[in-house]
């Protein structure tokens, strides 16, 4: 799992984190730590780019939900963008697609 975040200079520009690889039981703890760190300098909108995520298990979904809850408590909106078809289906099947907003 690789996460590359881009910290905007303009507070009105979203903070974007580009994820790639697998989000699973082995990579979830490091991803959670990195995303928690990102929340401390994020703008009011945090976007997770899922276009290069090749796999996600229940541990990965738990990280997404946990980070969304933490972001919300900090006044930050977290949204997902560009999920691959398998990821879109996973979010839809689990019902998380209704609670995790998507942006173009």
N, C-alpha and C positions, 0 to 999 in steps of 0.2 A: 504494500500500500504506500503510495506516495501522495502527499498533500502539499501543494504549492499555493501559498496564499499571496494575494496582492493587496497591500495596504494602500488605500487611496490617499492622496494628499488633500483632496477636497472632501469635506465631511458629507456632502450631498451625494457623493458617488458611493455605490455599494462596495462592501468588502467582498471579494470573490476568492473562494478556495477551490482550486482545481484538483479533484481527486482522481487517482488512477490505480489500477491493479485490483486486488481483492480486499474486500472488507469482511473479515471473518474473525473467528475467536482468537486467532493469533495476532492480528493486526489492530483489532479494536481498541485495546488499551492505549497504544501509542497514538492512534487517531483521536481518541477522546482527549488525551492530554494536549495534543496540538490544537484541537478545536477550542478547548477551554482557554488556552493561551490566546488564541485569535480573538475570542470574545472580548478580551480586555482592551483591545484597541480597535475593535470593529466599529463601523459606522452604524446607523440605525437599521441598515439592511445587510444581512449576511447571506450570500448566495453560495451554495455548494454545487459546483459543476460536476455532474456525474457522467459526463460523456465518455470518459475513459475507464470507468469502473467495469471490471470484467466479471465480478462475482460479489454477492452480498448474502450473508447468512443472518440468522436471528440476532447474533451478537452485533452485527453491523447495523441492523435496523434499530436495535436498542440504543446504540450510540447516537443515531440520528434523532430519535425521540428525546433522549436525555439532553442533547445539546439544544434542541428546540425549546425544551422547557426552561433550561438555564438562560438561554437567550431572551426568552419572553420575560423572565423575571428581571432581566437587566434592561428591558425596554427595547430590545433588538428583535426585529423580525427576521426569521430564518426561512429561506426558500430554496427549493431545489431547481436545477435547470438541466436540460439535455440528458435525461436518463435514457439508457439503451432500452430496447423493447423488453428484455427480460426483467429489467429493474422496474419499468412501468407496470408490468404485469404483477410483479411481487408486491409493489405498493398497493395496487388495486385489490389483489387477492386478500392481503392482510388488513385492508381497510385504512392503512396509513396514508393512502393517497388523498383521503378527505381531510386529514389533519395536517399534512405537510404541504404547504402551498408550492405551486410550480410557477416559474416565470419563464418567459421566452428567452 
